[in-house]
């Protein structure tokens, strides 16, 4: 494990940029960026366009480690290059931003009010590839729609089963059991999720550390004790469909929780903007998220 990366993520002031839209969410991300579906014919062309968008963000002068601690990448982004260097290498060597890889392959069908991660027999091979690409940690997302004890327990069990495999590779896993912001039982789901997470964290061995990426809770500071847990490297928040302003306002009420926004980060950016306009918009977005993260 790169100790300098660990120190930055654990104690640095700033937030985690989420640039890991997958195949399912990429068309919407491109559309918000001003690139419609008529601009590409194949999936490969679509991913080329989204890599251009991500590369523009990463190389922008506003995108620096002064305010951004780490960036989460999609596998194809990790495999691609920026200015002649693989993306993870470029992030660390040129920007001093910690690279993290999304390792799940999307959500399974809903059962018991939740969507677990799809089974992925190739996880070990992907982790080896991540290590070869200077990746520090991983991220994997599940989704909780409604209150169901069996479902929520199954999500957390799966997350920690994957986390333990990832830890054997000397990578730091980000456990992300998202609670849908429109869930009719959001607060109740979060209360049970808190207890399940704490139970699993308590069972980790000394030296095993994870990060948590959670929906901003309805009850402010619900997860504060988890951020202080000796097995938690950092607690980060997802924007979950909130606008950037909504997410920032809610995040600022939660001590020990920093942002890991995707849609909130890229809101307002457009393919048609001049470099000056793009930098100005991105810098303001980064500053707003940074301020909400240093509470």
Kinemage of the C-alpha trace (Angstrom):
@kinemage 1
@onewidth
@group {chain A} dominant
@subgroup {mainchain}
@vectorlist {calphas} color= white
{ca unk a 1} P 0.000 0.000 0.000
{ca unk a 2} L 1.224 3.477 -0.877
{ca unk a 3} L 1.512 5.180 2.515
{ca unk a 4} L 1.577 8.672 1.011
{ca unk a 5} L -1.734 7.995 -0.716
{ca unk a 6} L -3.174 6.585 2.503
{ca unk a 7} L -2.085 9.626 4.513
{ca unk a 8} L -3.656 11.981 1.963
{ca unk a 9} L -6.983 10.139 1.937
{ca unk a 10} L -7.146 9.683 5.685
{ca unk a 11} L -6.122 13.147 6.847
{ca unk a 12} L -6.247 15.474 3.836
{ca unk a 13} L -8.676 18.381 3.480
{ca unk a 14} L -10.857 18.007 0.432
{ca unk a 15} L -13.151 15.493 -1.258
{ca unk a 16} L -13.247 12.532 -3.635
{ca unk a 17} L -14.212 13.176 -7.262
{ca unk a 18} L -16.397 10.403 -8.702
{ca unk a 19} L -15.641 10.001 -12.423
{ca unk a 20} L -16.844 6.420 -12.688
{ca unk a 21} L -20.076 6.464 -14.678
{ca unk a 22} L -20.530 2.983 -16.130
{ca unk a 23} L -22.128 1.857 -19.387
{ca unk a 24} L -25.623 2.320 -18.000
{ca unk a 25} L -25.150 5.871 -16.731
{ca unk a 26} L -22.756 7.184 -19.406
{ca unk a 27} L -25.442 8.246 -21.963
{ca unk a 28} L -27.110 10.475 -19.341
{ca unk a 29} L -23.751 11.899 -18.265
{ca unk a 30} L -22.913 12.728 -21.881
{ca unk a 31} L -26.346 14.227 -22.466
{ca unk a 32} L -25.933 16.551 -19.472
{ca unk a 33} L -22.559 17.492 -20.946
{ca unk a 34} L -24.237 18.450 -24.229
{ca unk a 35} L -23.442 15.333 -26.279
{ca unk a 36} L -26.578 13.583 -27.499
{ca unk a 37} L -27.002 9.939 -28.530
{ca unk a 38} L -26.776 10.928 -32.190
{ca unk a 39} L -23.072 11.765 -31.669
{ca unk a 40} L -22.062 8.085 -31.415
{ca unk a 41} L -23.101 4.828 -33.068
{ca unk a 42} L -21.294 2.219 -30.984
{ca unk a 43} L -20.547 1.663 -27.321
{ca unk a 44} L -16.844 2.122 -28.084
{ca unk a 45} L -17.505 5.556 -29.576
{ca unk a 46} L -19.604 6.439 -26.518
{ca unk a 47} L -16.784 5.488 -24.149
{ca unk a 48} L -14.282 7.436 -26.254
{ca unk a 49} L -16.439 10.541 -25.866
{ca unk a 50} L -16.866 10.122 -22.123
{ca unk a 51} L -13.114 9.587 -21.747
{ca unk a 52} L -12.552 12.876 -23.571
{ca unk a 53} L -14.903 14.528 -21.070
{ca unk a 54} L -13.121 12.957 -18.098
{ca unk a 55} L -9.697 13.804 -19.518
{ca unk a 56} L -10.787 17.428 -19.952
{ca unk a 57} L -11.868 17.535 -16.303
{ca unk a 58} L -8.723 15.815 -14.987
{ca unk a 59} L -6.289 17.966 -16.991
{ca unk a 60} L -8.087 21.213 -16.173
{ca unk a 61} L -6.039 23.620 -14.016
{ca unk a 62} L -8.905 23.719 -11.467
{ca unk a 63} L -8.636 19.958 -10.854
{ca unk a 64} L -5.837 19.818 -8.266
{ca unk a 65} L -4.975 18.091 -4.998
{ca unk a 66} L -5.441 21.376 -3.138
{ca unk a 67} L -9.131 20.506 -2.969
{ca unk a 68} L -9.441 16.987 -4.439
{ca unk a 69} L -7.970 14.062 -2.517
{ca unk a 70} L -8.838 11.200 -4.867
{ca unk a 71} L -10.749 10.316 -8.024
{ca unk a 72} L -12.831 7.193 -8.682
{ca unk a 73} L -12.388 5.741 -12.175
{ca unk a 74} L -14.377 3.382 -14.379
{ca unk a 75} L -12.350 0.389 -15.668
{ca unk a 76} L -12.214 1.725 -19.226
{ca unk a 77} L -10.954 5.056 -17.886
{ca unk a 78} L -8.182 3.233 -16.002
{ca unk a 79} L -7.255 1.378 -19.194
{ca unk a 80} L -7.139 4.636 -21.188
{ca unk a 81} L -4.375 7.218 -21.239
{ca unk a 82} L -4.092 10.959 -20.656
{ca unk a 83} L -1.166 12.792 -22.241
{ca unk a 84} L 0.661 9.514 -22.809
{ca unk a 85} L 0.197 8.080 -19.300
{ca unk a 86} L -2.396 5.613 -18.020
{ca unk a 87} L -5.096 7.573 -16.182
{ca unk a 88} L -4.238 6.318 -12.684
{ca unk a 89} L -0.550 7.070 -13.192
{ca unk a 90} L -1.336 10.527 -14.595
{ca unk a 91} L -3.583 11.344 -11.634
{ca unk a 92} L -0.905 10.546 -9.066
{ca unk a 93} L 2.254 11.652 -10.881
{ca unk a 94} L 0.923 14.821 -12.482
{ca unk a 95} L -1.893 15.854 -10.099
{ca unk a 96} L -1.008 14.087 -6.836
{ca unk a 97} L -4.601 12.810 -6.685
{ca unk a 98} L -5.189 9.251 -5.427
{ca unk a 99} L -6.676 6.897 -8.080
{ca unk a 100} L -9.501 4.537 -7.060
{ca unk a 101} L -11.272 1.978 -9.274
{ca unk a 102} L -14.970 1.053 -9.488
{ca unk a 103} L -14.948 -2.766 -9.481
{ca unk a 104} L -18.601 -3.839 -9.480
{ca unk a 105} L -20.332 -4.775 -12.728
{ca unk a 106} L -23.631 -3.092 -11.967
{ca unk a 107} L -26.743 -3.902 -9.966
{ca unk a 108} L -28.570 -7.214 -9.919
{ca unk a 109} L -32.360 -7.454 -10.139
{ca unk a 110} L -34.308 -6.145 -7.141
{ca unk a 111} L -35.093 -8.627 -4.392
{ca unk a 112} L -36.311 -7.954 -0.837
{ca unk a 113} L -36.318 -4.219 -1.502
{ca unk a 114} L -32.645 -4.071 -2.528
{ca unk a 115} L -30.338 -4.524 -5.486
{ca unk a 116} L -27.144 -6.371 -4.647
{ca unk a 117} L -24.138 -6.294 -6.965
{ca unk a 118} L -24.117 -8.670 -9.914
{ca unk a 119} L -21.927 -11.728 -9.332
{ca unk a 120} L -18.437 -11.102 -10.699
{ca unk a 121} L -16.119 -14.115 -10.931
{ca unk a 122} L -13.406 -11.966 -12.536
{ca unk a 123} L -12.904 -9.727 -9.484
{ca unk a 124} L -9.484 -11.147 -8.547
{ca unk a 125} L -8.090 -10.571 -12.050
{ca unk a 126} L -9.422 -7.007 -12.099
{ca unk a 127} L -7.789 -6.305 -8.733
{ca unk a 128} L -4.453 -7.539 -10.096
{ca unk a 129} L -4.860 -5.215 -13.069
{ca unk a 130} L -5.679 -2.341 -10.713
{ca unk a 131} L -2.460 -2.933 -8.771
{ca unk a 132} L -0.488 -2.871 -12.023
{ca unk a 133} L -2.066 0.522 -12.799
{ca unk a 134} L -1.069 2.226 -9.509
{ca unk a 135} L -4.613 2.073 -8.108
{ca unk a 136} L -4.892 2.588 -4.326
{ca unk a 137} L -8.407 1.359 -3.631
{ca unk a 138} L -11.721 0.198 -5.050
{ca unk a 139} L -15.398 1.108 -4.978
{ca unk a 140} L -18.514 -1.070 -5.292
{ca unk a 141} L -22.155 -0.005 -5.184
{ca unk a 142} L -25.358 -1.677 -4.025
{ca unk a 143} L -28.759 0.014 -3.773
{ca unk a 144} L -31.379 -0.121 -1.011
{ca unk a 145} L -34.882 0.885 -2.146
{ca unk a 146} L -37.074 0.083 0.841
{ca unk a 147} L -36.951 -1.278 4.369
{ca unk a 148} L -36.434 -5.011 4.487
{ca unk a 149} L -34.193 -6.476 7.166
{ca unk a 150} L -33.217 -9.530 5.135
{ca unk a 151} L -32.459 -7.395 2.072
{ca unk a 152} L -30.341 -4.797 3.896
{ca unk a 153} L -28.405 -7.499 5.735
{ca unk a 154} L -27.757 -9.282 2.419
{ca unk a 155} L -26.394 -6.071 0.867
{ca unk a 156} L -23.986 -5.446 3.744
{ca unk a 157} L -22.926 -9.109 3.877
{ca unk a 158} L -22.051 -9.039 0.177
{ca unk a 159} L -20.244 -5.707 0.446
{ca unk a 160} L -17.993 -6.976 3.228
{ca unk a 161} L -17.390 -10.333 1.528
{ca unk a 162} L -16.022 -8.426 -1.463
{ca unk a 163} L -14.170 -6.012 0.828
{ca unk a 164} L -12.314 -8.871 2.517
{ca unk a 165} L -11.164 -10.246 -0.856
{ca unk a 166} L -10.022 -6.753 -1.877
{ca unk a 167} L -8.118 -6.327 1.387
{ca unk a 168} L -6.116 -9.494 0.641
{ca unk a 169} L -4.704 -7.654 -2.403
{ca unk a 170} L -3.531 -4.763 -0.203
{ca unk a 171} L -6.119 -2.430 -1.740
{ca unk a 172} L -8.519 -0.288 0.313
{ca unk a 173} L -12.183 -1.010 -0.526
{ca unk a 174} L -14.892 1.640 -0.516
{ca unk a 175} L -18.083 -0.033 0.734
{ca unk a 176} L -21.072 1.696 -0.902
{ca unk a 177} L -24.551 0.488 0.115
{ca unk a 178} L -26.553 3.433 -1.240
{ca unk a 179} L -30.009 4.213 0.161
{ca unk a 180} L -32.258 5.704 -2.533
{ca unk a 181} L -33.041 9.326 -1.684
{ca unk a 182} L -36.681 8.787 -2.697
{ca unk a 183} L -37.129 5.708 -0.518
{ca unk a 184} L -40.350 5.962 1.539
{ca unk a 185} L -38.434 4.335 4.412
{ca unk a 186} L -35.157 6.222 4.006
{ca unk a 187} L -34.577 7.090 7.679
{ca unk a 188} L -35.569 3.612 8.856
{ca unk a 189} L -33.299 1.979 6.245
{ca unk a 190} L -30.406 4.158 7.346
{ca unk a 191} L -30.842 3.263 11.018
{ca unk a 192} L -30.620 -0.459 10.256
{ca unk a 193} L -27.795 0.091 7.761
{ca unk a 194} L -25.831 1.929 10.442
{ca unk a 195} L -26.143 -1.007 12.840
{ca unk a 196} L -25.248 -3.593 10.197
{ca unk a 197} L -22.191 -1.612 9.090
{ca unk a 198} L -20.990 -1.208 12.670
{ca unk a 199} L -21.383 -4.926 13.323
{ca unk a 200} L -19.243 -5.804 10.280
{ca unk a 201} L -16.649 -3.132 11.055
{ca unk a 202} L -16.300 -4.515 14.579
{ca unk a 203} L -15.458 -7.922 13.095
{ca unk a 204} L -12.596 -6.674 10.912
{ca unk a 205} L -9.113 -7.519 12.123
{ca unk a 206} L -6.531 -4.983 13.205
{ca unk a 207} L -4.874 -3.497 10.122
{ca unk a 208} L -7.932 -4.060 7.916
{ca unk a 209} L -9.330 -0.661 6.926
{ca unk a 210} L -12.180 0.275 4.620
{ca unk a 211} L -13.804 3.474 3.453
{ca unk a 212} L -17.569 3.960 3.543
{ca unk a 213} L -19.529 5.755 0.825
{ca unk a 214} L -23.076 6.436 1.989
{ca unk a 215} L -26.151 8.426 1.095
{ca unk a 216} L -26.287 11.647 3.128
{ca unk a 217} L -28.514 10.564 6.048
{ca unk a 218} L -31.900 12.086 6.867
{ca unk a 219} L -30.772 12.287 10.493
{ca unk a 220} L -27.677 14.515 10.570
{ca unk a 221} L -24.522 12.897 11.987
{ca unk a 222} L -26.096 9.427 12.041
{ca unk a 223} L -22.817 7.972 10.788
{ca unk a 224} L -20.463 10.144 12.878
{ca unk a 225} L -19.466 7.228 15.110
{ca unk a 226} L -18.639 5.165 12.007
{ca unk a 227} L -16.319 7.902 10.729
{ca unk a 228} L -14.468 7.616 14.059
{ca unk a 229} L -14.312 3.798 13.926
{ca unk a 230} L -10.722 2.453 13.993
{ca unk a 231} L -11.418 0.316 10.901
{ca unk a 232} L -12.732 3.241 8.803
{ca unk a 233} L -10.133 5.167 6.811
{ca unk a 234} L -12.637 7.818 5.647
{ca unk a 235} L -16.383 8.369 5.403
{ca unk a 236} L -17.599 9.865 2.127
{ca unk a 237} L -21.016 10.869 0.838
{ca unk a 238} L -22.667 10.248 -2.522
{ca unk a 239} L -24.916 12.900 -4.060
{ca unk a 240} L -27.550 10.305 -4.991
{ca unk a 241} L -29.493 12.468 -7.431
{ca unk a 242} L -29.603 15.612 -5.305
{ca unk a 243} L -28.579 18.811 -7.047
{ca unk a 244} L -25.130 20.041 -6.077
{ca unk a 245} L -26.604 22.760 -3.850
{ca unk a 246} L -28.956 20.328 -2.069
{ca unk a 247} L -26.168 17.789 -1.577
{ca unk a 248} L -23.734 20.419 -0.305
{ca unk a 249} L -26.282 21.872 2.118
{ca unk a 250} L -27.087 18.431 3.535
{ca unk a 251} L -23.457 17.339 3.660
{ca unk a 252} L -22.400 20.421 5.611
{ca unk a 253} L -24.640 19.255 8.484
{ca unk a 254} L -22.678 16.001 8.879
{ca unk a 255} L -19.371 16.152 10.710
{ca unk a 256} L -16.616 13.813 9.574
{ca unk a 257} L -18.258 13.171 6.188
{ca unk a 258} L -16.718 14.434 2.939
{ca unk a 259} L -18.149 14.471 -0.561
{ca unk a 260} L -17.697 11.874 -3.267
{ca unk a 261} L -19.973 13.400 -5.866
{ca unk a 262} L -20.386 12.452 -9.532
{ca unk a 263} L -23.356 14.307 -10.944
{ca unk a 264} L -22.872 17.109 -8.406
{ca unk a 265} L -19.286 17.622 -9.592
{ca unk a 266} L -20.002 17.831 -13.320
{ca unk a 267} L -23.201 19.878 -13.030
{ca unk a 268} L -23.006 22.910 -15.333
{ca unk a 269} L -20.123 21.636 -17.472
{ca unk a 270} L -20.660 21.583 -21.225
{ca unk a 271} L -18.781 20.297 -24.244
{ca unk a 272} L -19.401 23.638 -25.977
{ca unk a 273} L -17.817 25.786 -23.256
{ca unk a 274} L -14.563 27.573 -23.996
{ca unk a 275} L -11.617 26.446 -21.897
{ca unk a 276} L -11.967 29.614 -19.815
{ca unk a 277} L -15.699 29.035 -19.188
{ca unk a 278} L -15.096 25.359 -18.453
{ca unk a 279} L -12.383 26.109 -15.889
{ca unk a 280} L -14.490 28.798 -14.225
{ca unk a 281} L -17.527 26.489 -13.918
{ca unk a 282} L -15.479 23.510 -12.729
{ca unk a 283} L -13.529 25.598 -10.220
{ca unk a 284} L -16.730 26.972 -8.676
{ca unk a 285} L -18.200 23.465 -8.473
{ca unk a 286} L -15.039 22.143 -6.810
{ca unk a 287} L -14.943 25.047 -4.365
{ca unk a 288} L -18.598 24.610 -3.350
{ca unk a 289} L -18.095 20.869 -2.735
{ca unk a 290} L -14.794 21.484 -0.938
{ca unk a 291} L -16.362 23.970 1.460
{ca unk a 292} L -19.171 21.525 2.291
{ca unk a 293} L -16.566 18.796 2.922
{ca unk a 294} L -14.332 20.599 5.414
{ca unk a 295} L -16.964 21.028 8.135
